């Protein structure tokens, strides 16, 4: 606990533009009181630590999950459940991962994640959130298929942090820009810090971070594949924002781009005129919160 004298000093420094004050984040039991008894939804924020970056061959070595209450306007209420566990990957943890995470072979030896507990925590969840869902979703769905049926959002990618004049999407940096730091030694601590970030009003738009993220996650997008596009068009596609998929994940070996629904007509026109030179049948896969960030899209 911070004594009043220290807090008084901190407030004095905050009033001086020569200083910036960071307060240590102390986990909270609740954020707002639901005075109107609005219908509360359940959210889950999760974080994983793994032996590497490949969701097919690498393993989860730590899982943190925090269950909380919210309503669609972005207000967060109570923190309900916190779960954190190590998992023995059945192989030595690479030295680079130990240096990055602090997790050693001795810490995980013989341990496993209680999937029944995990299923109980996520069963009522209206949304699952991670800070880089593109990474965590693939790993956790390989561990527990129940996550495939959930809507997902991403606190890193579903908020335009640059527009909010926050130049890095690292969780620690966002926390710093919002005026706090936290103990990040455990995955569940990252989850609690992530929820705390989402409880904030964003610095530029003044919108609640959770609402901005949820609204973005609810939007429908399309993945447009430039199947069989001529090799000499690759620079044009790359300049347009297309990405190359190697075809190692069961999806086409092709250039692709994700676009909003209103851009389908203009993207079709671009491909016809600038890439193929003729009309072709285009593949457009629907992307929504239930498949975004997964290995299925």
MOCORHU-V743036 format. One record per residue. RES is the residue in three letters. PHI is phi in radians with two decimals (* if undefined). Layout:
BEGIN
res = (RES & RES)
phi = (PHI & PHI)
END
This chain:
BEGIN
res = (UNK & UNK & UNK & UNK & UNK & UNK & UNK & UNK & UNK & UNK & UNK & UNK & UNK & UNK & UNK & UNK & UNK & UNK & UNK & UNK & UNK & UNK & UNK & UNK & UNK & UNK & UNK & UNK & UNK & UNK & UNK & UNK & UNK & UNK & UNK & UNK & UNK & UNK & UNK & UNK & UNK & UNK & UNK & UNK & UNK & UNK & UNK & UNK & UNK & UNK & UNK & UNK & UNK & UNK & UNK & UNK & UNK & UNK & UNK & UNK & UNK & UNK & UNK & UNK & UNK & UNK & UNK & UNK & UNK & UNK & UNK & UNK & UNK & UNK & UNK & UNK & UNK & UNK & UNK & UNK & UNK & UNK & UNK & UNK & UNK & UNK & UNK & UNK & UNK & UNK & UNK & UNK & UNK & UNK & UNK & UNK & UNK & UNK & UNK & UNK & UNK & UNK & UNK & UNK & UNK & UNK & UNK & UNK & UNK & UNK & UNK & UNK & UNK & UNK & UNK & UNK & UNK & UNK & UNK & UNK & UNK & UNK & UNK & UNK & UNK & UNK & UNK & UNK & UNK & UNK & UNK & UNK & UNK & UNK & UNK & UNK & UNK & UNK & UNK & UNK & UNK & UNK & UNK & UNK & UNK & UNK & UNK & UNK & UNK & UNK & UNK & UNK & UNK & UNK & UNK & UNK & UNK & UNK & UNK & UNK & UNK & UNK & UNK & UNK & UNK & UNK & UNK & UNK & UNK & UNK & UNK & UNK & UNK & UNK & UNK & UNK & UNK & UNK & UNK & UNK & UNK & UNK & UNK & UNK & UNK & UNK & UNK & UNK & UNK & UNK & UNK & UNK & UNK & UNK & UNK & UNK & UNK & UNK & UNK & UNK & UNK & UNK & UNK & UNK & UNK & UNK & UNK & UNK & UNK & UNK & UNK & UNK & UNK & UNK & UNK & UNK & UNK & UNK & UNK & UNK & UNK & UNK & UNK & UNK & UNK & UNK & UNK & UNK & UNK & UNK & UNK & UNK & UNK & UNK & UNK & UNK & UNK & UNK & UNK & UNK & UNK & UNK & UNK & UNK & UNK & UNK & UNK & UNK & UNK & UNK & UNK & UNK & UNK & UNK & UNK & UNK & UNK & UNK & UNK & UNK & UNK & UNK & UNK & UNK & UNK & UNK & UNK & UNK & UNK & UNK & UNK & UNK & UNK & UNK & UNK & UNK & UNK & UNK & UNK & UNK & UNK & UNK & UNK & UNK & UNK & UNK & UNK & UNK & UNK & UNK & UNK & UNK & UNK & UNK & UNK & UNK & UNK)
phi = (* & -1.58 & -1.31 & -1.12 & -1.09 & -1.15 & -1.15 & -1.10 & -1.12 & -1.04 & -1.18 & -1.12 & -1.16 & -1.09 & -1.42 & -1.99 & -1.15 & -1.42 & -2.25 & -2.25 & -1.78 & -1.98 & -1.79 & -1.24 & -1.31 & -1.85 & -0.88 & -1.97 & -1.46 & -2.77 & -2.09 & -2.32 & -1.76 & -1.49 & -1.12 & -1.57 & 0.92 & -1.08 & -1.17 & -1.56 & -1.82 & -1.86 & -2.07 & -2.29 & -1.94 & -2.26 & -2.54 & -2.13 & -2.04 & -2.35 & -1.38 & -3.14 & -1.76 & -1.63 & -1.19 & -1.44 & -1.91 & -1.57 & -2.19 & -1.31 & -1.98 & -2.70 & -2.28 & -2.10 & -2.38 & -2.23 & -1.74 & -2.55 & -1.76 & -2.74 & -2.25 & -1.04 & -1.32 & 1.80 & -1.39 & -1.85 & -1.91 & -1.53 & -1.49 & -1.78 & -2.38 & -2.25 & -2.29 & -2.52 & -2.65 & -1.55 & -2.47 & -1.31 & -1.37 & 1.35 & -2.74 & -1.07 & -1.33 & -0.99 & -0.98 & -1.10 & -1.25 & -1.10 & -1.12 & -1.31 & -1.83 & 1.39 & -1.58 & -1.93 & -1.02 & -1.15 & -1.20 & -1.84 & -0.96 & 1.33 & -1.66 & -2.57 & -1.40 & -1.40 & -1.20 & -1.14 & -1.12 & -1.05 & -1.10 & -1.11 & -1.23 & -1.54 & -0.94 & -1.51 & -1.26 & -1.43 & -2.68 & -1.95 & -2.16 & -2.48 & -1.68 & 1.79 & -1.07 & -1.06 & -1.58 & -1.16 & -1.09 & -1.08 & -1.18 & -1.25 & -1.22 & -1.19 & -1.42 & -2.45 & -1.07 & -1.04 & -1.19 & -1.13 & -1.55 & -1.72 & -1.31 & -2.10 & -2.40 & -2.31 & -1.26 & -1.55 & -1.70 & -1.65 & -2.26 & -1.44 & -1.13 & -1.10 & -1.11 & -1.50 & 1.08 & -1.97 & -1.42 & -2.23 & -1.72 & -1.10 & -1.00 & -1.10 & -1.26 & -1.04 & -1.02 & -1.02 & -1.18 & -1.62 & 1.67 & -2.54 & -2.29 & -2.61 & -1.42 & -1.77 & -1.24 & -2.16 & -1.05 & -1.16 & -1.15 & -1.08 & -1.11 & -1.11 & -1.15 & -1.10 & -1.11 & -1.08 & -1.05 & -1.16 & -1.37 & -1.44 & -1.38 & -1.21 & -1.14 & -1.76 & -1.31 & 1.19 & -1.50 & -1.22 & -1.03 & -1.07 & -1.12 & -1.02 & -1.13 & -1.12 & -1.10 & -1.16 & -1.14 & -1.38 & -1.23 & -1.68 & -2.17 & -2.31 & -1.71 & -1.72 & -1.77 & -1.64 & -1.12 & 1.13 & -1.17 & -1.03 & -1.02 & -1.30 & -1.72 & -1.08 & -1.19 & -1.15 & -1.13 & -1.09 & -1.12 & -1.32 & 1.91 & -1.28 & -2.02 & -1.69 & -1.85 & -1.29 & 1.47 & -1.53 & -1.92 & 1.46 & -1.80 & -1.04 & -1.48 & -2.94 & -1.38 & -2.62 & -2.55 & -1.77 & -2.34 & -1.35 & -1.02 & -1.25 & -1.71 & -1.09 & -1.14 & -1.19 & -1.25 & -1.07 & -1.06 & -1.06 & -1.14 & -1.05 & -1.53 & -1.76 & -1.99 & -1.58 & 1.30 & -2.91 & -1.41 & -2.34 & -1.41 & -1.72 & -1.65 & -2.22 & -1.62 & -1.29 & -2.11 & -2.47 & -1.13 & -1.52 & -2.20 & -1.03 & 1.30 & -1.63 & -1.39 & -1.55 & -2.44)
END
